[in-house]
Amino acid sequence: MPDPAIVWFRRDLRLTDLPALLAARDRSTRALAVFVLDDALLRPAGSPRIAFLAGCLRALDADLGGRLLLLHGDPVEVIPQLAHSINADSVHVSADFGPYGTQRDDAVQASLAAAGVPLIRTGSPYAVTPGRISTKAGTPYKVFTSYRRGWLDHGWRSPAATTADSLAWLDPAELPPLAGALRCSALGALPGIGDERDGPALPPPGEAAALRRWRTFRDERLTGYDTHRDRPDRDATTRLSPHLKFGCIHPRTVLHDLRESPSSAASVLRSELAWRDFYADVLFHRPDTARRNYNPRFDAMRYDAGPDAEAAFDSWREGRTGYPIVDAGMRQLLGEGWMHNRVRMITASFLTKDLHLPWWRGARHFMKHLVDGDLASNQHGWQWTAGCGTDAAPYFRVFNPVTQGERFDPDGDYVRRWVPELRHIDGKAVHRPWARGAAAPLFSVNGPVSADMPVSVGTPGYADTSAYPSPIVDHAEERVVALARFGEIR
Ligand SMILES: Cc1cc2nc3c(=O)[nH]c(=O)nc-3n(C[C@H](O)[C@H](O)[C@H](O)COP(=O)(O)OP(=O)(O)OC[C@H]3O[C@@H](n4cnc5c(N)ncnc54)[C@H](O)[C@@H]3O)c2cc1C
């Protein structure tokens, strides 16, 4: 009988359309399925993402007939130990292109190689692998629109024909005892993983749930995606991001289903998936941008600091800025572990341009709470909004949280869903609670203000909304400050 292969699952928690299974089958008919609980990755993730991951692992284990082995430890140690203990022929993975994953895999590969076992990387979590395409000059793309052209020209493979039956899976119960080994049934006992009851309501985890979500969206809501995807008050986007994050579905599966469709909705969805690949490509070429400004001019940017800045940061995190769309988004993040894309941009703009705080503080908060928290998409989504990233919005574009709310949540339903203090305000007036009932101009301490301008606590306009905070800053004033600071570094 040939020595067994090891299939080491990471961000590919599925069995269909998984090229690594084909590569494993080329070398052996039998395989051991393993996932490593690596503290280096678990530590920065908040409990919603870990709970979702645990759910995906349980689903994968069930699909494997209860044959998923979990190892708790450093992959650089536990994978070579496992390979040694079962006399493995080879170890198979989908390649990882993130800064940590690349280094980890290189170290595992070197350690396995010393024992004569190859680490075989097949496929990746992306439609077009990071680093695969470049500009005509051979340089990495810096602008999304040109990247998307190259990405479409390059194209992607058809889904790989794999299932749970592609390999005969070894039963971990029959293996010799291994340090750090556990079964999915014991996951709940691990600190930080077990108790998901008090956390946000999470989407159903696992491959079957991801495929169901995608097919329902494709059949019932794809038409209209292009026109409604910017509306946080509607369920108008795929909500596939947590599933894509953990590879419960591969983007290639989605793109394959869209292949025949000339519709504008299909084309816009393809573009969104291209953004995901683009940011992975950018991070692959510039791993430093996980922490540092893509545009180094921004290293000289002046940020606010001190007790007032900290208080403002807390108000932003808690959804108590007094700007309804910002607060709704920040509360959706805490309530669901997810936030609508338009509102991610509005809240990120507010932190960086109205509160003058560094993007990485907001990015860290997002990474902690997002179930779909993904280093490339998150850090570069933040950098784009802050103006220091690739293909950035022009520096003078500062999102106005009031007009953005009125435009993209035109009936105010999204705000009322997440900000109960404002539920008694009908329609889009909810985006300007300070203007309520103001037949005559409101007055702040500094004189007359317009309905555009927030007023301070205790003004008559707040009589009906006293539980809701007044705006912590005046957007019009902070916009001027933001532009002045951009001017200093241009
Ligand atoms: C500040 C900020 C932080 C973000 N952080 C993350 C993150 O941590 N993880 C994450 O997956 N996305 C992130 N995004 C991108 C985007 O907001 C989410 O992918 C999207 O809201 C997920 O919802 P959906 O699956 O319904 O999207 P859909 O509109 O249905 O799009 C389908 C898929 O395309 C991809 N996609 C869509 N928009 C983008 C985008 N702007 N950038 C990259 N990929 C995109 C996602 O994989 C998404 O699931 C961030 C955006 C911003 C502005």
The ligand as a Gaussian input file, in Angstrom:
#p B3LYP/6-31G(d) Opt

LIG

0 1
 C      -12.446000      49.697000       5.326000
 C      -12.786000      48.399000       4.634000
 C      -12.437000      47.185000       5.228000
 C      -12.747000      45.973000       4.580000
 N      -12.379000      44.785000       5.179000
 C      -12.634000      43.600000       4.553000
 C      -12.239000      42.374000       5.136000
 O      -11.615000      42.315000       6.199000
 N      -12.574000      41.221000       4.488000
 C      -13.258000      41.234000       3.307000
 O      -13.547000      40.166000       2.762000
 N      -13.597000      42.391000       2.701000
 C      -13.330000      43.577000       3.305000
 N      -13.715000      44.752000       2.710000
 C      -14.335000      44.704000       1.377000
 C      -15.880000      44.627000       1.380000
 O      -16.417000      45.572000       2.251000
 C      -16.408000      43.250000       1.755000
 O      -15.759000      42.248000       1.008000
 C      -17.903000      43.139000       1.453000
 O      -18.620000      44.119000       2.161000
 C      -18.394000      41.754000       1.833000
 O      -19.779000      41.642000       1.640000
 P      -20.364000      40.723000       0.503000
 O      -19.737000      39.386000       0.548000
 O      -21.845000      40.772000       0.613000
 O      -19.876000      41.500000      -0.783000
 P      -20.355000      41.430000      -2.298000
 O      -20.728000      42.806000      -2.716000
 O      -21.383000      40.390000      -2.485000
 O      -19.034000      41.061000      -3.087000
 C      -18.666000      39.698000      -3.359000
 C      -17.260000      39.471000      -2.870000
 O      -16.355000      40.315000      -3.568000
 C      -15.286000      40.691000      -2.692000
 N      -15.295000      42.142000      -2.511000
 C      -16.336000      42.985000      -2.649000
 N      -15.938000      44.256000      -2.447000
 C      -14.636000      44.216000      -2.149000
 C      -13.658000      45.199000      -1.838000
 N      -13.936000      46.510000      -1.804000
 N      -12.400000      44.790000      -1.571000
 C      -12.071000      43.483000      -1.609000
 N      -12.952000      42.503000      -1.911000
 C      -14.214000      42.862000      -2.178000
 C      -15.543000      40.011000      -1.364000
 O      -14.829000      38.794000      -1.337000
 C      -17.039000      39.766000      -1.412000
 O      -17.460000      38.703000      -0.580000
 C      -13.408000      45.982000       3.323000
 C      -13.750000      47.211000       2.749000
 C      -13.448000      48.400000       3.390000
 C      -13.839000      49.704000       2.740000

